[in-house]
Amino acid sequence: MSTVSVIVPNFNHAPYLKQRIDSILNQTYLDFELILLDDCSTDNSQEVLLSYQNHPKVSHCVFNTENSGSPFKQWNKGIAMARGEYVWIAESDDWAEPEFLQCMITEMEKYPNVGLAYALARYQLNDTEPWKLHPNNKVQVFTGDQFIREKLLYTNVVYNVSMTIFKRAVFLNIQHTLYEKMRLCGDWFFYVLLCQKTDVLAYNKILSNYRMHDSNTSSKAEKLGKSFLEGVDILNYIIQYNRKIKTLDYAFFWAKQWVKYRVKFEISRETNRKIFKKMYPGHILIILMYYVYNIYYFFKIKIT
């Protein structure tokens, strides 16, 4: 039985698959199985995946006959096949540095209570880096509740699942249907649920590459409007199950973000009404501050 189960859930990423899979097979840490999944791609992804089917590291190569409609359903499908102690969901359009697994497993094994770990992922856009990272190679360990309060209450700081490793035993103890039905923010919800069961390790070292391209995003206005809606659901879940979080801890931030997203990404009136409905009546302070910050923008006063 392999220590790590590596899952590659693919949909129409044929141009990137070889680089992704080769970056897994070329890891310096070799105790892993590789699970290849395809969600009914319409490009030549299956041809690329089949070329790896007989590799000794590949334990499963599975093609859906119908699209699942959710990347998170594919995650769960792969994890159901996994037999490793650790799971690495390696998105099909990203790629890893050769020492990714070695570094992550080495650090996680130092801390028995850690069930989720993540390192930095370098942003890649058309062979350029639109945002520069500032790694210092330091390791920081959080309790799960601390990580939720400090890192996940406002947004999803773990911006790419390919940069994470988690223990399969922790995954088996969370409620999968909560995030599986989401379209955009299921990963954020997934980390919240894991953090309710385990400590978290943050490794400030660049160990993977996050490819940004048109095919992995919908229109910005629609995507960010819907992601904000799903984000409110996650906020509601967090404060429902963590009574130590006070309204003032998050209300001003969420109100600012609401206004900024509405202005910058031109969120439609219909979507904005849906946000109001989700905010009311549980988040009156956010709604009030939303109106205040709208006045700031009307008079072109910058919100910090």
C-alpha positions as CSV (number, residue, x, y, z in Angstrom):
1,M,0.0,0.0,0.0
2,S,1.4,3.4,-1.0
3,T,1.9,6.2,1.5
4,V,0.4,8.8,-0.8
5,S,-2.5,8.6,-3.2
6,V,-2.1,11.2,-6.0
7,I,-5.4,12.1,-7.8
8,V,-5.5,13.9,-11.1
9,P,-9.1,15.0,-11.9
10,N,-9.1,16.1,-15.5
11,F,-11.6,17.9,-17.8
12,N,-10.5,19.2,-21.2
13,H,-6.9,19.9,-20.2
14,A,-5.2,17.8,-22.8
15,P,-2.5,20.5,-23.6
16,Y,-1.3,20.5,-20.0
17,L,-1.7,16.8,-19.0
18,K,1.7,15.6,-20.0
19,Q,3.5,18.3,-18.0
20,R,1.2,17.6,-15.0
21,I,1.6,13.8,-15.0
22,D,5.3,13.9,-15.7
23,S,5.8,16.3,-12.8
24,I,4.2,13.7,-10.5
25,L,6.1,10.7,-11.9
26,N,9.4,12.7,-11.6
27,Q,8.9,13.3,-7.8
28,T,11.9,12.5,-5.6
29,Y,9.5,10.8,-3.2
30,L,8.4,7.6,-4.8
31,D,6.0,5.9,-2.4
32,F,2.8,6.9,-4.1
33,E,0.0,5.6,-6.3
34,L,-1.4,7.7,-9.2
35,I,-5.2,7.8,-9.9
36,L,-6.2,9.4,-13.2
37,L,-9.7,10.6,-13.8
38,D,-11.5,12.1,-16.8
39,D,-14.8,13.8,-16.5
40,C,-16.0,13.1,-20.0
41,S,-13.6,15.5,-21.8
42,T,-14.3,16.6,-25.4
43,D,-10.7,17.1,-26.4
44,N,-8.0,14.4,-26.7
45,S,-7.5,14.1,-22.9
46,Q,-8.4,10.4,-22.9
47,E,-5.7,9.7,-25.5
48,V,-3.1,11.3,-23.3
49,L,-4.3,9.6,-20.1
50,L,-4.3,6.2,-21.8
51,S,-0.7,6.6,-22.8
52,Y,0.1,6.5,-19.0
53,Q,-2.4,3.7,-18.2
54,N,0.1,0.9,-17.9
55,H,2.7,2.9,-15.9
56,P,3.5,0.9,-12.7
57,K,2.6,3.9,-10.6
58,V,-0.9,4.2,-12.1
59,S,-3.4,2.3,-10.0
60,H,-6.6,3.6,-11.7
61,C,-7.5,5.3,-15.0
62,V,-11.2,6.0,-15.1
63,F,-13.3,7.8,-17.7
64,N,-16.8,9.1,-17.0
65,T,-19.4,8.5,-19.6
66,E,-21.3,11.6,-18.5
67,N,-19.9,14.8,-17.0
68,S,-20.4,15.0,-13.3
69,G,-21.0,18.7,-13.3
70,S,-18.7,19.3,-10.3
71,P,-14.9,19.1,-9.8
72,F,-15.6,18.4,-6.2
73,K,-17.5,15.2,-7.0
74,Q,-14.4,14.1,-9.0
75,W,-12.3,14.8,-5.9
76,N,-14.5,12.5,-3.8
77,K,-14.6,9.8,-6.5
78,G,-10.8,9.7,-6.6
79,I,-10.5,9.7,-2.8
80,A,-12.9,6.7,-2.6
81,M,-10.4,4.8,-4.8
82,A,-7.4,6.0,-2.8
83,R,-5.6,3.7,-0.3
84,G,-2.8,5.9,0.8
85,E,-2.4,7.6,4.3
86,Y,-2.1,10.9,2.5
87,V,-3.9,12.4,-0.4
88,W,-2.6,14.9,-3.0
89,I,-5.3,16.3,-5.4
90,A,-3.1,17.4,-8.3
91,E,-5.2,19.6,-10.6
92,S,-4.7,18.6,-14.3
93,D,-3.6,22.0,-15.5
94,D,-0.9,22.7,-12.8
95,W,2.5,21.1,-12.2
96,A,4.7,20.5,-9.2
97,E,8.4,20.9,-8.4
98,P,10.2,17.6,-8.1
99,E,10.6,17.8,-4.3
100,F,6.9,18.7,-3.6
101,L,6.0,15.3,-2.0
102,Q,9.3,14.9,-0.2
103,C,9.1,18.2,1.5
104,M,5.4,18.0,2.3
105,I,5.5,14.5,3.8
106,T,8.7,15.2,5.7
107,E,7.2,18.3,7.4
108,M,3.8,16.7,8.1
109,E,5.4,13.7,9.8
110,K,7.0,16.0,12.3
111,Y,3.6,17.0,13.6
112,P,1.2,14.1,14.3
113,N,-1.8,16.3,14.9
114,V,-1.5,18.0,11.5
115,G,-3.9,16.5,8.9
116,L,-3.8,19.3,6.3
117,A,-0.6,21.0,5.0
118,Y,0.0,23.5,2.2
119,A,2.9,25.2,0.6
120,L,3.1,28.1,-1.9
121,A,2.2,27.8,-5.5
122,R,3.8,30.1,-8.1
123,Y,1.3,31.9,-10.3
124,Q,1.8,31.2,-14.0
125,L,0.1,33.2,-16.8
126,N,1.4,32.8,-20.4
127,D,4.8,31.9,-19.1
128,T,5.0,34.9,-16.8
129,E,4.4,35.4,-13.1
130,P,1.7,38.1,-12.6
131,W,2.1,38.1,-8.8
132,K,5.5,37.6,-7.1
133,L,5.6,35.5,-4.0
134,H,8.0,36.1,-1.1
135,P,8.9,32.7,0.3
136,N,11.0,32.4,3.5
137,N,10.8,28.6,3.8
138,K,9.4,28.9,7.3
139,V,6.9,26.4,8.7
140,Q,4.0,27.5,10.9
141,V,1.5,25.2,12.6
142,F,-2.1,26.3,13.5
143,T,-4.8,24.6,15.4
144,G,-7.8,24.1,13.2
145,D,-10.0,26.7,14.9
146,Q,-7.1,29.2,14.8
147,F,-6.6,28.7,11.1
148,I,-10.4,29.2,10.4
149,R,-10.5,32.4,12.4
150,E,-7.2,33.8,11.0
151,K,-7.1,32.5,7.4
152,L,-10.5,31.2,6.3
153,L,-13.0,33.6,7.9
154,Y,-12.5,36.2,5.2
155,T,-11.4,34.4,2.1
156,N,-9.7,31.2,0.9
157,V,-6.0,31.7,1.4
158,V,-5.3,28.2,0.1
159,Y,-5.8,29.3,-3.5
160,N,-5.0,26.1,-5.3
161,V,-5.8,22.5,-4.1
162,S,-2.7,21.3,-5.9
163,M,-0.5,23.0,-3.2
164,T,-2.1,20.8,-0.4
165,I,-1.7,17.4,1.1
166,F,-4.2,16.0,3.6
167,K,-4.7,12.8,5.6
168,R,-7.3,10.5,4.1
169,A,-8.5,9.6,7.7
170,V,-9.4,13.2,8.3
171,F,-11.3,13.4,5.0
172,L,-13.4,10.4,5.9
173,N,-14.7,12.2,9.0
174,I,-16.2,15.3,7.3
175,Q,-19.6,15.9,5.7
176,H,-18.8,15.8,1.9
177,T,-22.2,16.9,0.6
178,L,-21.7,20.4,2.1
179,Y,-19.0,21.4,-0.4
180,E,-19.7,18.9,-3.2
181,K,-22.8,20.8,-4.3
182,M,-20.9,24.1,-4.7
183,R,-19.7,25.3,-8.1
184,L,-16.9,27.6,-7.2
185,C,-16.1,27.7,-3.5
186,G,-16.2,24.0,-2.7
187,D,-12.4,24.0,-2.0
188,W,-12.8,26.8,0.6
189,F,-15.6,24.9,2.3
190,F,-13.6,21.7,2.1
191,Y,-10.7,23.3,4.0
192,V,-13.1,24.7,6.7
193,L,-14.5,21.2,7.3
194,L,-11.0,19.6,7.5
195,C,-9.9,22.3,9.9
196,Q,-12.7,21.4,12.3
197,K,-11.0,18.0,12.6
198,T,-7.3,18.7,12.5
199,D,-4.4,21.1,12.8
200,V,-2.9,22.8,9.8
201,L,0.7,23.3,8.6
202,A,1.7,26.2,6.4
203,Y,5.0,25.9,4.5
204,N,6.2,29.2,3.1
205,K,8.2,27.5,0.3
206,I,7.3,27.5,-3.4
207,L,6.7,23.8,-4.3
208,S,4.2,23.9,-7.2
209,N,2.9,26.0,-10.1
210,Y,-0.7,27.3,-10.5
211,R,-1.5,27.8,-14.2
212,M,-4.0,30.6,-14.8
213,H,-5.8,30.7,-18.2
214,D,-9.1,31.4,-19.8
215,S,-10.4,27.9,-19.7
216,N,-10.2,27.6,-15.9
217,T,-12.4,30.7,-15.3
218,S,-15.9,31.9,-16.3
219,S,-16.6,35.6,-16.8
220,K,-15.2,37.6,-13.9
221,A,-18.5,39.3,-13.2
222,E,-20.5,36.1,-13.1
223,K,-17.8,34.1,-11.3
224,L,-17.1,36.6,-8.6
225,G,-20.8,37.3,-8.1
226,K,-21.5,33.6,-7.6
227,S,-18.4,33.0,-5.6
228,F,-19.4,35.8,-3.2
229,L,-22.8,34.1,-2.8
230,E,-21.2,30.8,-2.0
231,G,-18.8,32.6,0.3
232,V,-21.7,33.9,2.4
233,D,-22.9,30.3,2.9
234,I,-19.4,29.5,4.2
235,L,-19.4,32.5,6.5
236,N,-22.7,31.4,7.9
237,Y,-21.4,27.9,8.5
238,I,-18.2,29.2,10.2
239,I,-20.0,31.5,12.6
240,Q,-22.7,28.9,13.4
241,Y,-20.1,26.4,14.6
242,N,-17.6,28.8,16.2
243,R,-19.2,30.9,18.9
244,K,-15.9,32.6,19.7
245,I,-16.1,34.6,16.5
246,K,-17.8,38.0,17.0
247,T,-19.6,40.1,14.4
248,L,-17.0,42.8,14.6
249,D,-14.3,40.3,13.7
250,Y,-15.6,40.0,10.1
251,A,-18.4,42.5,9.3
252,F,-16.4,45.4,8.1
253,F,-14.2,43.3,5.9
254,W,-17.1,41.5,4.3
255,A,-18.9,44.8,3.7
256,K,-15.9,46.3,2.0
257,Q,-15.4,43.2,-0.2
258,W,-19.0,43.2,-1.2
259,V,-18.8,46.8,-2.5
260,K,-15.4,46.3,-4.2
261,Y,-16.6,43.2,-6.0
262,R,-19.8,44.8,-7.0
263,V,-18.0,47.8,-8.5
264,K,-14.9,46.1,-10.0
265,F,-16.6,43.1,-11.5
266,E,-20.0,44.6,-12.2
267,I,-22.1,42.1,-10.3
268,S,-25.6,42.1,-11.7
269,R,-28.6,43.5,-9.8
270,E,-30.1,40.1,-9.7
271,T,-27.0,38.6,-8.1
272,N,-26.8,41.5,-5.7
273,R,-30.3,40.9,-4.6
274,K,-29.5,37.3,-3.9
275,I,-26.6,38.5,-1.8
276,F,-28.9,40.7,0.2
277,K,-31.3,37.9,0.8
278,K,-28.5,35.7,2.1
279,M,-27.2,38.5,4.3
280,Y,-30.6,39.3,5.9
281,P,-31.3,39.1,8.7
282,G,-28.2,37.4,10.1
283,H,-25.7,40.1,9.0
284,I,-27.4,43.5,9.6
285,L,-24.1,45.1,10.4
286,I,-22.6,44.0,7.0
287,I,-25.6,45.4,5.2
288,L,-25.4,48.7,7.0
289,M,-21.7,49.1,6.3
290,Y,-22.3,48.0,2.7
291,Y,-24.5,51.2,2.3
292,V,-21.9,53.3,4.1
293,Y,-19.0,52.1,1.8
294,N,-21.2,52.6,-1.2
295,I,-21.3,56.3,-0.3
296,Y,-17.5,56.3,-0.1
297,Y,-17.3,54.9,-3.6
298,F,-19.9,57.4,-4.9
299,F,-17.7,60.3,-3.7
300,K,-14.6,58.4,-5.0
301,I,-13.1,58.0,-1.5
302,K,-10.8,55.0,-1.4
303,I,-11.7,52.3,1.0
304,T,-8.6,50.8,2.7
